């Protein structure tokens, strides 16, 4: 867990306000406390690599979805791809993005936000590079000539846990 107390507070506020301004239908499924995770629980459940479905749109407004290896760092999703990938081109032109991480019926983390390209000059580059290199055993930047790192700056996020205690137990946690 790399999140600071301030980042956990910010994430908790985002989770709470996102669910509060959601539709009645969503709130009837994602019941606060019963089928939600706190920010502190979420960052401990989302360790390691998490497969993300990333949704972008084409210039004609047509939806596209693809999967990436996601990492939850400091309360935000981070992933890499090549600059030639359709998702990278879409996000460069239209940075609005939605991502979802699903684990069967047990866990769903849904996020809407803006994709931020993280270049070597970015103040968070070194930490992201170190994390990804440690996880994969080599830097993703060595896998192709034009690898880019992206981070989702969320404006809406909901974390759904159908059986909260099961999700926490599988992560080695108790609430």
C-alpha positions as CSV (number, residue, x, y, z in Angstrom):
1,X,0.0,0.0,0.0
2,X,1.6,3.2,-1.2
3,X,-1.2,5.6,-0.5
4,X,-0.8,8.4,2.0
5,X,-3.5,9.3,4.5
6,X,-4.4,12.3,2.4
7,X,-4.7,10.0,-0.7
8,X,-6.9,7.6,1.2
9,X,-9.1,10.4,2.4
10,X,-9.4,11.7,-1.2
11,X,-10.2,8.2,-2.5
12,X,-12.8,7.7,0.2
13,X,-14.5,11.0,-0.6
14,X,-14.5,10.0,-4.3
15,X,-16.0,6.6,-3.5
16,X,-18.7,8.2,-1.3
17,X,-19.6,11.1,-3.6
18,X,-19.7,8.9,-6.7
19,X,-22.1,6.4,-5.2
20,X,-24.2,9.1,-3.7
21,X,-24.7,10.8,-7.0
22,X,-25.4,7.5,-8.8
23,X,-28.8,6.3,-10.0
24,X,-31.2,4.7,-7.6
25,X,-30.8,1.5,-9.5
26,X,-27.0,1.4,-9.0
27,X,-27.4,2.3,-5.3
28,X,-29.9,-0.6,-4.9
29,X,-27.2,-3.0,-6.0
30,X,-24.1,-1.4,-4.5
31,X,-25.4,-1.0,-1.0
32,X,-23.1,1.2,1.1
33,X,-21.3,-0.7,3.8
34,X,-22.7,-4.0,2.8
35,X,-21.5,-4.3,-0.8
36,X,-18.9,-1.6,-0.9
37,X,-15.3,-1.4,0.2
38,X,-13.7,1.5,2.0
39,X,-10.7,3.3,0.4
40,X,-8.4,1.5,2.9
41,X,-9.8,-1.9,2.0
42,X,-9.8,-1.2,-1.7
43,X,-6.1,-0.3,-1.9
44,X,-5.3,-3.5,0.0
45,X,-7.5,-5.6,-2.3
46,X,-6.1,-4.1,-5.5
47,X,-2.5,-5.2,-5.1
48,X,-0.3,-6.4,-8.0
49,X,-1.5,-6.5,-11.5
50,X,-5.3,-6.2,-12.2
51,X,-6.7,-6.8,-15.6
52,X,-8.6,-3.6,-16.7
53,X,-11.1,-3.2,-19.5
54,X,-10.4,0.2,-20.9
55,X,-13.1,2.0,-22.9
56,X,-12.3,4.8,-25.3
57,X,-14.1,6.4,-28.3
58,X,-13.1,6.9,-31.9
59,X,-13.2,10.2,-33.7
60,X,-16.7,9.2,-35.0
61,X,-17.8,8.6,-31.4
62,X,-17.8,4.8,-31.7
63,X,-17.0,3.0,-28.5
64,X,-13.9,0.7,-28.3
65,X,-12.8,-1.5,-25.4
66,X,-9.6,-3.4,-24.8
67,X,-7.8,-5.0,-21.9
68,X,-4.6,-3.9,-20.2
69,X,-2.5,-4.8,-17.2
70,X,-3.6,-2.2,-14.6
71,X,-1.9,-1.2,-11.3
72,X,-3.6,0.7,-8.6
73,X,-1.1,3.3,-7.2
74,X,-1.9,6.2,-5.0
75,X,-5.6,5.7,-5.6
76,X,-5.4,5.8,-9.3
77,X,-5.1,3.2,-12.1
78,X,-1.9,3.1,-14.1
79,X,-1.2,1.1,-17.2
80,X,1.1,1.0,-20.2
81,X,0.6,0.4,-23.9
82,X,2.4,1.4,-27.1
83,X,1.9,4.8,-28.6
84,X,0.7,3.0,-31.8
85,X,-2.2,1.3,-30.0
86,X,-5.6,2.5,-30.9
87,X,-6.4,3.2,-27.2
88,X,-3.3,5.5,-27.0
89,X,-4.3,7.4,-30.1
90,X,-7.9,7.7,-28.9
91,X,-6.8,8.9,-25.5
92,X,-4.3,11.4,-26.9
93,X,-7.1,13.0,-28.9
94,X,-10.0,12.4,-26.5
95,X,-8.7,11.7,-23.0
96,X,-12.1,10.8,-21.4
97,X,-11.8,7.2,-20.3
98,X,-13.7,4.5,-18.4
99,X,-12.0,1.5,-16.9
100,X,-13.4,-1.5,-15.1
101,X,-11.7,-4.2,-13.1
102,X,-13.9,-7.3,-12.5
103,X,-13.3,-10.5,-10.5
104,X,-16.2,-12.7,-11.5
105,X,-19.3,-11.8,-9.4
106,X,-17.2,-10.9,-6.4
107,X,-15.6,-7.6,-7.2
108,X,-16.2,-4.7,-9.6
109,X,-14.3,-1.4,-9.6
110,X,-15.7,1.0,-12.1
111,X,-13.9,4.3,-12.9
112,X,-14.6,7.3,-15.1
113,X,-12.0,9.9,-15.6
114,X,-9.4,11.5,-17.8
115,X,-6.3,9.7,-19.1
116,X,-3.0,11.4,-18.2
117,X,0.1,10.5,-20.2
118,X,3.1,10.1,-17.8
119,X,6.3,11.0,-19.6
120,X,9.9,10.6,-18.1
121,X,9.7,14.3,-17.2
122,X,6.6,13.8,-15.0
123,X,7.3,14.0,-11.2
124,X,5.7,10.5,-10.7
125,X,7.5,8.8,-13.6
126,X,10.3,7.3,-11.5
127,X,8.0,5.7,-8.9
128,X,5.7,4.3,-11.6
129,X,8.7,3.0,-13.6
130,X,10.2,1.4,-10.5
131,X,6.9,-0.3,-9.6
132,X,6.3,-1.7,-13.1
133,X,9.9,-2.8,-13.4
134,X,9.8,-4.6,-10.1
135,X,6.5,-6.3,-11.0
136,X,7.5,-7.5,-14.5
137,X,11.2,-8.0,-13.9
138,X,12.0,-5.5,-16.7
139,X,10.8,-2.0,-17.7
140,X,7.9,-1.9,-20.0
141,X,9.8,0.7,-21.9
142,X,12.2,-2.0,-23.1
143,X,9.4,-4.0,-24.7
144,X,8.8,-1.7,-27.7
145,X,10.2,1.6,-29.0
146,X,7.1,3.7,-28.2
147,X,5.7,2.5,-24.8
148,X,3.6,5.0,-23.0
149,X,2.4,5.1,-19.4
150,X,-1.0,6.4,-18.6
151,X,-2.8,7.2,-15.4
152,X,-6.5,7.6,-14.9
153,X,-7.4,10.8,-13.0
154,X,-10.8,9.7,-11.7
155,X,-13.9,11.9,-11.3
156,X,-16.2,8.9,-10.5
157,X,-15.4,5.5,-8.9
158,X,-17.5,2.8,-7.4
159,X,-16.1,-0.3,-5.8
160,X,-18.7,-3.2,-5.6
161,X,-18.1,-6.3,-3.5
162,X,-21.0,-8.7,-3.7
163,X,-19.7,-10.7,-0.7
164,X,-17.5,-8.2,1.0
165,X,-16.2,-10.5,3.7
166,X,-15.2,-13.1,1.0
167,X,-13.3,-10.5,-1.0
168,X,-11.5,-9.3,2.1
169,X,-10.7,-12.8,3.2
170,X,-9.3,-13.7,-0.2
171,X,-7.0,-10.7,0.1
172,X,-5.9,-11.8,3.6
173,X,-7.8,-9.0,5.3
174,X,-10.5,-8.9,7.9
175,X,-12.8,-5.8,8.3
